[in-house]
Amino acid sequence: MPKKQITPLNEEFDFKLFVTIAQRNVEWFLMFMTLSVIIWYVIVRYTAPMFESSALMKLNTDNNVTKALNITRDVYQEQNNELAGNLELIRSSIIVSKAIATLPLRVTYISKGTLLENEMYKSSPFEVNFLIKDSLWLDRPFYLQFINEKSFVLSYIPVGEKDQIEEENENGKWIHLKGISLQINVINYQSILKHQSQLKKNTFKFIINSDKALIKDFSSKLSVIMANPDAKTINIKVKEKNATKASDMSNAISQEFLKFDVLRSREATDRILDFIDTTLYRVNNDLSESEINLERFKSHNRIITPELLATDLSSKMSQIELRLTDYTLNLLAISELKKAIESEKKVDEKMLSLAGIYKTDEIKEALNSLNVLLDKREEALIQVTDKAEYVKMLNGRIQRLKEYFLQSVTYEEEGIKTKKAELESQYRKLNSNYLGIPEQQTEFERLQRIFNVNEKFYSLLLEKKAEFSITRAGFVSKNIILEAARPASAPYYPNKSLILSSCIMVGFVVSFLLIFIKYLFYNQIGSLEEIAQYTDAPLLGIVPRYKREIPISQLLVDKSPKSVIAEAFRSIRTNLQFINNDEKPQLMALTSTISGEGKTFNAINLAGVISFSGKKVIILDLDMRKPKIHLGFNVENNRGMSTILIGKDTIENCINHSALENLDFITAGPIPPNPSELIISPKMDELLEYLKLRYDVIIADTPPVGVVSDGIPMIQKADFPIYILRANYSRKMFIHNINKIISENKVPRLSVVLNSVDQTKLKYGYGYGYGYGYGYGYGYSYGYGYGYYSEDDKKPTGIWNRIISFFIRK
């Protein structure tokens, strides 16, 4: 019974078998390695290099909202949100468009190579000026081929057409096309000649880019990532085919972000300056008018320095008028402040001083908090919509602060109005008392007071404007560029060493997978150990594979009696004694599963070795469907077993004598239509009994039992039934036939010979010694690595076999 179930896949890893399969497929390994190197060369040679430049920037994330409102919140989360907002702002089209405006990107200049194109950023040997009338000309290629230093050929496809047009034009002259005008100016003609020597036509190309295309291209090459979250530093990276262009783009983004940050900081101060400028214009008109009225009164009444009457009364009225002026300015500022808050615009806290409520700390804190929340919402809207929960939360807080602030400012406004009304009442009383003063002097002083009020108001506004202008000029960005981008000295892609190692690794993995798959599905018998795993049949031994190609089933043991093959057959002859050692004539039957496993070759050479021992041996070719014995002995096959069994010829007539003294044979004879019936006929038994009287050993070469069942009766009769398997040819499933013959056909003495084993494995001790018991209490072990060999076997093995032997011995 089988010791182990035969499966289509190898379930256990056999290193020796794996190495054998790898040795057989070394050509595939070399092919994949060569292909990997070729792929690496093609990738490196024909891939446009990419350069990467990076600028390092530190971002400011002070949490002014939390500080102003004294609210305990997750500060880390707040800072992360602000960082994320800044990252999205840098990536946004707002900053990208501003950066594009600072770089010479409107026209892209390209020189063409055999397969690749190269952008000539800041190095173009010619310059293109243009006037666009039709935007359809944007993002379209124009091709140039210079004839000489003064003329060139311009190639293009007109808008709305499919055919290309070529026109010869002169350098420096305007080319007027429908919808666009162009001017080509040569800068470096020697460089043009150098480029044109590589290609015959359309060496140069230029494209006039649209804003949309530039922003899309720029954004696709820009990446903004955190360098160190704890230090709040970011990397602004740009990947480009031109190293200088990559560094310029990265630096432009950094600088434009800082400028945009400063503009955001100045926004509230700019609103105050606009308010002051508007008020100055109106007050200046009032001052001019009061000055004109005063001079006209003095001229009309011929008054240069009138005596001062009612000095005390006039002084009090002047003081009241100054205070009324301050209250008027306060109310104007409060009105402007309320408008700004209601429209949710940022307001500088200095606006409070103009409104006369600078001493109220609660209002100042509310204003600062409101400004911070407005900034926060503006940054958040860059990366999310106004429907986001975070934005809704900010809107709620802004609304509450607006209501609180407007309520507080309104309260202050009412207080100022009350004070102003009281002063106006006092002023009316003083003024009624003052009416008693002579009319001329009174009118003069009234005009003088109006002039003084307007003059002081104008001077006050000028002071405030100077103050806010200085404050505005002092705004700087809190974000810092720690390291500007520099042109990369080498491309980051393609990485030659990385791609080479990857290609080699892929080639190795593919080779390994191929070998592993072949190993996994390897279903051929390679050693006696494998046979022993699946059957209990005795293992007689192995027959090495002959190095040279030999004719079909030729007798070899007589030609090289000291060869490995001859020694192998002698070992099998010896092992047969452990199965049956009777002195009576013996019948030996050899079979196999299919044709080509060496059944006939083993029968002839085993007969030859037995005949060397002095025993008389005869070979019967019972494989009448496909006879080969006559080919091995190089005789005719016009009579033999088929003619004997049908009674056409006598036995003596059909016996052939070989070159060996004790070895005879009977060929199969003409192919009969019924070989199975002939083998099981009584004539066959009579033939065997007759031959046993004349010969010591009868060897029957029977048909393969995996193809036909003709040989089963002879195997059942045999004293030595032998099943031939061929190494690296016979399938493992063939062992089922051995077990079936033993169990179902009742042939318990069936033994196995493994034919055509690689001699190199024998020399390396590959495990073909026999240490197996055969059920009779005996064992025989023999390693052919130390046996006899022919002169041909003395040749040294190749370098690959030496490497294999090193690993096997390890």
PAVEXDO-812691 format. One line per 3 residues: number of its first residue (from 1); their letters; for each residue z, x, y of C-alpha. Coordinates in steps of 0.1 Angstrom, whole numbers. Layout:
N
NUM> A> Z X Y ~ ...
REM end
This chain:
810
1> MPK> 0 0 0 ~ -7 13 36 ~ 22 29 53
4> KQI> 10 19 88 ~ -12 -9 101 ~ -46 2 113
7> TPL> -53 -9 149 ~ -84 -5 171 ~ -65 16 196
10> NEE> -45 48 192 ~ -9 37 196 ~ 7 72 194
13> FDF> -2 102 215 ~ -16 131 196 ~ -19 161 218
16> KLF> -41 180 193 ~ -66 151 191 ~ -65 147 229
19> VTI> -74 184 233 ~ -102 181 208 ~ -117 151 226
22> AQR> -114 170 259 ~ -131 200 244 ~ -160 178 233
25> NVE> -163 163 268 ~ -160 195 288 ~ -196 189 301
28> WFL> -185 156 316 ~ -156 173 333 ~ -178 200 348
31> MFM> -203 174 359 ~ -177 153 377 ~ -162 184 393
34> TLS> -197 194 405 ~ -204 159 418 ~ -170 159 436
37> VII> -179 191 455 ~ -214 177 464 ~ -198 145 477
40> WYV> -173 167 498 ~ -202 187 513 ~ -222 156 522
43> IVR> -191 139 538 ~ -182 170 558 ~ -218 179 567
46> YTA> -230 144 578 ~ -199 128 592 ~ -194 129 630
49> PMF> -162 148 639 ~ -134 127 655 ~ -109 142 679
52> ESS> -75 128 688 ~ -56 134 721 ~ -21 121 728
55> ALM> 1 118 759 ~ 38 115 756 ~ 57 92 780
58> KLN> 93 81 784 ~ 98 45 794 ~ 127 31 815
61> TDN> 145 1 799 ~ 176 -5 821 ~ 189 -40 814
64> NVT> 193 -52 850 ~ 196 -89 840 ~ 227 -83 818
67> KAL> 243 -61 845 ~ 236 -86 873 ~ 249 -117 854
70> NIT> 277 -99 835 ~ 265 -116 803 ~ 273 -101 769
73> RDV> 241 -99 749 ~ 224 -79 722 ~ 214 -50 745
76> YQE> 194 -32 718 ~ 173 -64 712 ~ 168 -68 750
79> QNN> 156 -32 752 ~ 133 -36 722 ~ 117 -67 738
82> ELA> 111 -48 771 ~ 97 -18 752 ~ 73 -41 733
85> GNL> 63 -57 765 ~ 54 -23 780 ~ 35 -13 749
88> ELI> 14 -45 751 ~ 9 -39 789 ~ -5 -4 782
91> RSS> -29 -18 756 ~ -39 -47 778 ~ -73 -49 795
94> IIV> -56 -48 829 ~ -46 -11 824 ~ -77 -2 804
97> SKA> -100 -15 831 ~ -81 4 858 ~ -84 36 837
100> IAT> -121 31 831 ~ -126 29 868 ~ -113 64 873
103> LPL> -135 80 847 ~ -173 87 846 ~ -180 62 819
106> RVT> -205 39 835 ~ -234 59 820 ~ -232 73 785
109> YIS> -254 104 779 ~ -263 112 743 ~ -282 141 727
112> KGT> -298 133 693 ~ -296 156 663 ~ -313 155 629
115> LLE> -288 129 616 ~ -260 127 641 ~ -257 119 678
118> NEM> -235 138 703 ~ -221 123 735 ~ -226 147 765
121> YKS> -194 137 784 ~ -193 157 817 ~ -219 181 802
124> SPF> -252 162 806 ~ -281 184 817 ~ -294 154 837
127> EVN> -280 127 859 ~ -289 90 860 ~ -286 69 892
130> FLI> -292 31 889 ~ -293 -2 908 ~ -288 -32 886
133> KDS> -303 -66 895 ~ -303 -81 861 ~ -272 -77 839
136> LWL> -294 -80 807 ~ -303 -43 812 ~ -267 -33 806
139> DRP> -258 -19 772 ~ -294 -12 763 ~ -306 23 753
142> FYL> -331 43 773 ~ -348 74 757 ~ -359 105 775
145> QFI> -383 134 765 ~ -388 160 792 ~ -423 173 796
148> NEK> -414 200 821 ~ -389 206 848 ~ -406 180 871
151> SFV> -416 152 847 ~ -404 133 817 ~ -413 104 794
154> LSY> -390 73 796 ~ -390 50 766 ~ -374 16 766
157> IPV> -377 -20 754 ~ -380 -44 783 ~ -357 -74 785
160> GEK> -370 -103 764 ~ -396 -82 746 ~ -397 -64 712
163> DQI> -422 -36 717 ~ -411 -2 731 ~ -428 11 763
166> EEE> -433 47 771 ~ -439 58 807 ~ -443 92 823
169> NEN> -423 97 855 ~ -413 124 879 ~ -378 138 883
172> GKW> -359 126 913 ~ -381 96 921 ~ -369 61 917
175> IHL> -384 41 889 ~ -385 4 897 ~ -385 -19 867
178> KGI> -380 -57 867 ~ -343 -61 871 ~ -333 -25 874
181> SLQ> -341 7 893 ~ -335 42 879 ~ -335 77 892
184> INV> -334 108 868 ~ -322 141 883 ~ -324 173 863
187> INY> -293 194 865 ~ -298 222 839 ~ -333 225 825
190> QSI> -325 254 802 ~ -300 232 784 ~ -327 205 781
193> LKH> -351 230 765 ~ -324 241 740 ~ -318 205 729
196> QSQ> -355 196 727 ~ -363 226 705 ~ -344 208 677
199> LKK> -363 175 678 ~ -399 166 687 ~ -393 132 703
202> NTF> -366 111 721 ~ -341 140 723 ~ -320 123 749
205> KFI> -306 88 752 ~ -285 71 779 ~ -269 37 781
208> INS> -257 19 812 ~ -225 3 801 ~ -211 -31 811
211> DKA> -174 -36 819 ~ -169 -58 788 ~ -185 -32 765
214> LIK> -164 -4 780 ~ -132 -23 777 ~ -139 -32 741
217> DFS> -149 3 731 ~ -119 19 750 ~ -94 -6 735
220> SKL> -107 0 699 ~ -100 38 703 ~ -66 34 720
223> SVI> -34 33 701 ~ 1 31 716 ~ 30 38 692
226> MAN> 66 46 695 ~ 74 83 692 ~ 112 80 692
229> PDA> 128 46 696 ~ 162 61 705 ~ 147 83 733
232> KTI> 123 54 743 ~ 93 77 742 ~ 58 66 733
235> NIK> 26 83 723 ~ -6 71 740 ~ -34 82 716
238> VKE> -71 81 719 ~ -96 89 691 ~ -130 99 703
241> KNA> -160 120 691 ~ -157 141 723 ~ -124 160 727
244> TKA> -125 162 765 ~ -133 125 768 ~ -103 117 744
247> SDM> -79 136 766 ~ -92 122 798 ~ -89 86 785
250> SNA> -54 92 774 ~ -43 107 807 ~ -61 80 827
253> ISQ> -41 53 808 ~ -9 71 815 ~ -15 75 852
256> EFL> -28 40 857 ~ 3 26 840 ~ 26 45 864
259> KFD> 6 33 894 ~ 8 -3 882 ~ 45 1 877
262> VLR> 49 12 913 ~ 27 -17 926 ~ 50 -41 907
265> SRE> 81 -25 924 ~ 65 -28 959 ~ 55 -64 955
268> ATD> 87 -80 971 ~ 87 -54 999 ~ 51 -61 1007
271> RIL> 59 -99 1011 ~ 86 -90 1037 ~ 62 -68 1056
274> DFI> 36 -95 1057 ~ 63 -119 1071 ~ 73 -94 1097
277> DTT> 37 -87 1107 ~ 30 -124 1111 ~ 62 -129 1132
280> LYR> 54 -98 1153 ~ 21 -112 1162 ~ 36 -145 1175
283> VNN> 65 -128 1193 ~ 41 -104 1209 ~ 22 -133 1224
286> DLS> 54 -148 1237 ~ 65 -115 1252 ~ 32 -111 1269
289> ESE> 33 -146 1283 ~ 69 -142 1296 ~ 60 -109 1312
292> INL> 30 -124 1329 ~ 51 -154 1342 ~ 78 -130 1355
295> ERF> 53 -108 1374 ~ 34 -138 1388 ~ 67 -153 1401
298> KSH> 77 -120 1417 ~ 43 -116 1433 ~ 42 -152 1445
301> NRI> 77 -151 1461 ~ 75 -114 1471 ~ 107 -107 1452
304> ITP> 112 -71 1440 ~ 150 -69 1434 ~ 168 -102 1442
307> ELL> 205 -103 1446 ~ 224 -112 1415 ~ 241 -146 1420
310> ATD> 266 -162 1396 ~ 269 -129 1377 ~ 296 -142 1354
313> LSS> 277 -174 1346 ~ 245 -156 1341 ~ 261 -130 1318
316> KMS> 276 -157 1296 ~ 243 -175 1294 ~ 226 -143 1284
319> QIE> 250 -136 1256 ~ 245 -172 1243 ~ 208 -167 1245
322> LRL> 210 -135 1225 ~ 230 -152 1198 ~ 206 -182 1198
325> TDY> 178 -157 1193 ~ 195 -142 1163 ~ 201 -177 1148
328> TLN> 164 -185 1154 ~ 154 -154 1135 ~ 179 -162 1107
331> LLA> 165 -198 1103 ~ 129 -185 1102 ~ 138 -160 1076
334> ISE> 157 -186 1056 ~ 127 -209 1057 ~ 105 -181 1044
337> LKK> 131 -172 1018 ~ 132 -207 1004 ~ 94 -209 1002
340> AIE> 93 -177 982 ~ 121 -188 958 ~ 106 -223 953
343> SEK> 72 -206 944 ~ 91 -182 920 ~ 81 -151 938
346> KVD> 101 -119 939 ~ 122 -114 971 ~ 137 -82 983
349> EKM> 175 -84 990 ~ 168 -70 1025 ~ 153 -104 1033
352> LSL> 189 -117 1032 ~ 198 -95 1061 ~ 170 -111 1082
355> AGI> 184 -145 1071 ~ 219 -136 1083 ~ 235 -140 1049
358> YKT> 238 -104 1038 ~ 275 -106 1037 ~ 275 -132 1009
361> DEI> 277 -111 977 ~ 273 -141 954 ~ 239 -149 969
364> KEA> 228 -113 968 ~ 237 -110 931 ~ 219 -143 923
367> LNS> 188 -130 941 ~ 188 -97 922 ~ 193 -115 889
370> LNV> 164 -139 898 ~ 141 -109 906 ~ 149 -93 873
373> LLD> 143 -125 853 ~ 110 -129 870 ~ 100 -94 861
376> KRE> 111 -100 825 ~ 91 -132 822 ~ 60 -115 837
379> EAL> 63 -87 811 ~ 69 -112 783 ~ 38 -132 792
382> IQV> 16 -101 786 ~ 24 -103 748 ~ 33 -140 742
385> TDK> 23 -174 756 ~ 44 -196 779 ~ 52 -217 748
388> AEY> 73 -189 732 ~ 110 -195 728 ~ 119 -163 746
391> VKM> 97 -174 777 ~ 113 -209 776 ~ 147 -193 776
394> LNG> 138 -172 806 ~ 123 -202 824 ~ 156 -221 819
397> RIQ> 176 -192 833 ~ 152 -188 863 ~ 155 -225 870
400> RLK> 193 -224 870 ~ 193 -194 893 ~ 168 -210 917
403> EYF> 189 -241 920 ~ 220 -221 926 ~ 203 -198 951
406> LQS> 186 -227 970 ~ 219 -246 971 ~ 237 -215 985
409> VTY> 210 -207 1010 ~ 209 -243 1021 ~ 246 -242 1027
412> EEE> 243 -210 1047 ~ 214 -226 1066 ~ 234 -256 1076
415> GIK> 262 -234 1088 ~ 238 -214 1110 ~ 223 -247 1124
418> TKK> 258 -259 1132 ~ 267 -227 1150 ~ 233 -228 1168
421> AEL> 239 -264 1179 ~ 274 -255 1193 ~ 259 -226 1212
424> ESQ> 231 -248 1226 ~ 257 -273 1238 ~ 277 -245 1255
427> YRK> 244 -233 1270 ~ 236 -267 1284 ~ 270 -269 1301
430> LNS> 266 -235 1317 ~ 231 -243 1327 ~ 241 -275 1345
433> NYL> 267 -255 1364 ~ 240 -229 1372 ~ 218 -255 1388
436> GIP> 238 -253 1419 ~ 225 -217 1425 ~ 196 -214 1449
439> EQQ> 164 -224 1431 ~ 144 -192 1437 ~ 170 -169 1423
442> TEF> 176 -192 1394 ~ 140 -193 1385 ~ 137 -156 1387
445> ERL> 167 -151 1364 ~ 154 -177 1340 ~ 121 -159 1337
448> QRI> 139 -126 1334 ~ 161 -139 1306 ~ 131 -152 1287
451> FNV> 114 -119 1290 ~ 145 -100 1278 ~ 149 -123 1248
454> NEK> 113 -118 1237 ~ 115 -81 1243 ~ 147 -77 1222
457> FYS> 132 -99 1195 ~ 101 -78 1194 ~ 121 -46 1192
460> LLL> 142 -59 1164 ~ 111 -68 1144 ~ 96 -34 1149
463> EKK> 129 -18 1137 ~ 128 -40 1106 ~ 92 -32 1099
466> AEF> 99 6 1101 ~ 129 2 1078 ~ 109 -17 1051
469> SIT> 79 6 1054 ~ 101 36 1047 ~ 117 17 1018
472> RAG> 82 9 1004 ~ 70 45 1007 ~ 101 56 987
475> FVS> 92 35 956 ~ 84 57 925 ~ 79 48 889
478> KNI> 110 51 867 ~ 87 59 837 ~ 79 96 832
481> ILE> 49 115 816 ~ 66 141 795 ~ 35 157 782
484> AAR> -1 152 794 ~ -29 149 768 ~ -50 180 762
487> PAS> -84 184 745 ~ -80 189 708 ~ -91 223 695
490> APY> -102 209 661 ~ -112 175 649 ~ -87 155 630
493> YPN> -115 139 609 ~ -131 149 587 ~ -103 171 573
496> KSL> -122 195 552 ~ -93 207 530 ~ -79 172 526
499> ILS> -113 157 517 ~ -120 186 493 ~ -87 182 475
502> SCI> -92 144 474 ~ -127 147 460 ~ -115 172 434
505> MVG> -86 150 425 ~ -108 120 421 ~ -132 140 400
508> FVV> -103 152 378 ~ -88 117 376 ~ -122 102 366
511> SFL> -127 129 340 ~ -92 124 327 ~ -97 87 325
514> LIF> -130 91 307 ~ -113 114 281 ~ -83 92 279
517> IKY> -104 61 273 ~ -123 79 246 ~ -91 90 231
520> LFY> -76 55 234 ~ -106 40 216 ~ -112 70 193
523> NQI> -115 54 158 ~ -126 83 138 ~ -106 102 112
526> GSL> -98 137 122 ~ -72 151 98 ~ -54 145 65
529> EEI> -23 136 85 ~ -41 106 99 ~ -52 95 65
532> AQY> -17 98 51 ~ -4 75 78 ~ -25 46 64
535> TDA> -26 50 27 ~ -6 63 -3 ~ -37 76 -21
538> PLL> -33 113 -31 ~ -50 137 -7 ~ -70 164 -27
541> GIV> -79 185 3 ~ -105 192 29 ~ -140 207 30
544> PRY> -148 227 61 ~ -180 220 81 ~ -207 246 75
547> KRE> -217 264 107 ~ -254 265 101 ~ -276 235 95
550> IPI> -283 232 57 ~ -307 211 37 ~ -295 178 23
553> SQL> -268 182 -3 ~ -276 218 -11 ~ -255 238 -35
556> LVD> -236 265 -15 ~ -207 277 -35 ~ -229 300 -56
559> KSP> -244 317 -25 ~ -211 324 -7 ~ -184 325 -33
562> KSV> -158 340 -9 ~ -166 316 19 ~ -141 290 33
565> IAE> -162 262 18 ~ -161 278 -17 ~ -124 283 -14
568> AFR> -119 247 -3 ~ -137 234 -34 ~ -116 257 -56
571> SIR> -85 242 -40 ~ -97 207 -47 ~ -104 217 -83
574> TNL> -69 230 -86 ~ -54 199 -71 ~ -73 177 -96
577> QFI> -51 192 -123 ~ -20 176 -108 ~ -37 142 -112
580> NND> -50 145 -148 ~ -46 177 -169 ~ -59 164 -202
583> EKP> -81 187 -222 ~ -105 160 -233 ~ -138 155 -215
586> QLM> -133 140 -180 ~ -153 115 -160 ~ -153 121 -122
589> ALT> -167 95 -99 ~ -173 102 -62 ~ -179 74 -37
592> STI> -177 68 1 ~ -178 39 25 ~ -213 45 40
595> SGE> -241 70 37 ~ -238 103 55 ~ -201 111 47
598> GKT> -210 140 23 ~ -205 123 -11 ~ -235 140 -28
601> FNA> -228 173 -11 ~ -193 173 -24 ~ -204 162 -59
604> INL> -229 191 -62 ~ -206 218 -49 ~ -175 205 -67
607> AGV> -196 206 -99 ~ -206 241 -91 ~ -170 253 -86
610> ISF> -159 237 -119 ~ -188 253 -137 ~ -176 287 -125
613> SGK> -144 282 -145 ~ -165 281 -178 ~ -166 243 -182
616> KVI> -198 226 -188 ~ -206 201 -161 ~ -233 175 -156
619> ILD> -240 154 -125 ~ -253 119 -127 ~ -271 104 -97
622> LDM> -260 68 -98 ~ -269 61 -62 ~ -302 47 -73
625> RKP> -309 29 -40 ~ -308 61 -20 ~ -309 91 -44
628> KIH> -303 126 -31 ~ -293 148 -62 ~ -330 157 -67
631> LGF> -332 169 -31 ~ -301 191 -35 ~ -317 208 -65
634> NVE> -353 206 -52 ~ -368 188 -82 ~ -389 158 -88
637> NNR> -374 123 -92 ~ -400 107 -115 ~ -375 101 -143
640> GMS> -337 99 -146 ~ -309 74 -148 ~ -330 44 -141
643> TIL> -355 53 -169 ~ -327 61 -193 ~ -309 29 -188
646> IGK> -340 8 -193 ~ -349 28 -225 ~ -380 43 -211
649> DTI> -369 79 -214 ~ -344 97 -237 ~ -313 115 -223
652> ENC> -325 149 -234 ~ -358 144 -215 ~ -340 136 -183
655> INH> -314 164 -183 ~ -322 191 -157 ~ -308 226 -157
658> SAL> -296 243 -125 ~ -295 279 -116 ~ -258 280 -127
661> ENL> -253 285 -164 ~ -229 256 -171 ~ -243 231 -145
664> DFI> -268 204 -155 ~ -278 172 -137 ~ -297 140 -142
667> TAG> -315 126 -112 ~ -316 89 -103 ~ -352 83 -113
670> PIP> -375 57 -97 ~ -357 31 -76 ~ -351 1 -98
673> PNP> -349 -35 -85 ~ -315 -41 -102 ~ -293 -10 -100
676> SEL> -260 -29 -103 ~ -270 -45 -136 ~ -281 -11 -149
679> IIS> -248 6 -141 ~ -227 -21 -158 ~ -250 -24 -188
682> PKM> -239 -12 -224 ~ -265 15 -221 ~ -244 31 -194
685> DEL> -213 33 -217 ~ -235 47 -245 ~ -248 74 -221
688> LEY> -213 84 -211 ~ -200 86 -246 ~ -230 108 -256
691> LKL> -225 131 -226 ~ -188 135 -233 ~ -197 151 -266
694> RYD> -218 178 -249 ~ -200 183 -215 ~ -164 189 -204
697> VII> -168 172 -170 ~ -192 144 -160 ~ -195 139 -122
700> ADT> -210 106 -112 ~ -225 103 -76 ~ -220 66 -71
703> PPV> -233 44 -42 ~ -212 39 -11 ~ -187 10 -18
706> GVV> -188 0 19 ~ -224 -9 16 ~ -228 -22 -20
709> SDG> -204 -27 -49 ~ -226 -9 -75 ~ -201 20 -78
712> IPM> -169 0 -84 ~ -173 -2 -123 ~ -179 35 -125
715> IQK> -148 43 -103 ~ -127 21 -125 ~ -138 40 -156
718> ADF> -134 74 -140 ~ -105 98 -149 ~ -109 113 -114
721> PIY> -120 87 -89 ~ -126 104 -56 ~ -132 88 -22
724> ILR> -150 110 3 ~ -143 106 41 ~ -160 127 67
727> ANY> -140 141 96 ~ -150 128 131 ~ -175 105 115
730> SRK> -157 81 92 ~ -138 53 109 ~ -102 46 104
733> MFI> -110 11 92 ~ -127 28 62 ~ -92 35 48
736> HNI> -90 -3 42 ~ -116 2 14 ~ -94 29 -2
739> NKI> -63 6 -2 ~ -85 -23 -14 ~ -99 -4 -44
742> ISE> -64 8 -53 ~ -48 -27 -51 ~ -75 -52 -58
745> NKV> -98 -31 -81 ~ -69 -16 -100 ~ -77 21 -94
748> PRL> -43 36 -88 ~ -56 72 -94 ~ -81 71 -65
751> SVV> -77 103 -44 ~ -92 113 -11 ~ -112 143 1
754> LNS> -118 149 39 ~ -152 164 44 ~ -168 184 72
757> VDQ> -137 195 90 ~ -142 219 120 ~ -134 254 109
760> TKL> -120 264 143 ~ -92 239 137 ~ -85 255 104
763> KYG> -82 289 119 ~ -58 276 146 ~ -36 260 120
766> YGY> -45 225 131 ~ -25 209 104 ~ -48 207 75
769> GYG> -25 223 50 ~ -15 201 21 ~ 22 195 18
772> YGY> 18 160 4 ~ 32 148 -29 ~ 8 131 -52
775> GYG> 32 110 -72 ~ 36 135 -100 ~ 65 156 -86
778> YGY> 42 184 -75 ~ 30 195 -41 ~ 4 220 -30
781> SYG> 0 236 4 ~ -28 256 17 ~ -39 267 51
784> YGY> -75 277 55 ~ -68 298 86 ~ -58 326 62
787> GYY> -83 321 34 ~ -117 337 27 ~ -146 334 50
790> SED> -183 343 51 ~ -198 370 73 ~ -209 343 98
793> DKK> -173 332 102 ~ -163 366 115 ~ -179 360 148
796> PTG> -154 355 177 ~ -149 320 190 ~ -157 311 227
799> IWN> -134 313 257 ~ -128 276 255 ~ -116 278 219
802> RII> -93 306 229 ~ -78 285 256 ~ -73 256 232
805> SFF> -57 279 207 ~ -32 291 233 ~ -21 256 241
808> IRK> -19 246 204 ~ 2 275 195 ~ 25 267 224
REM end
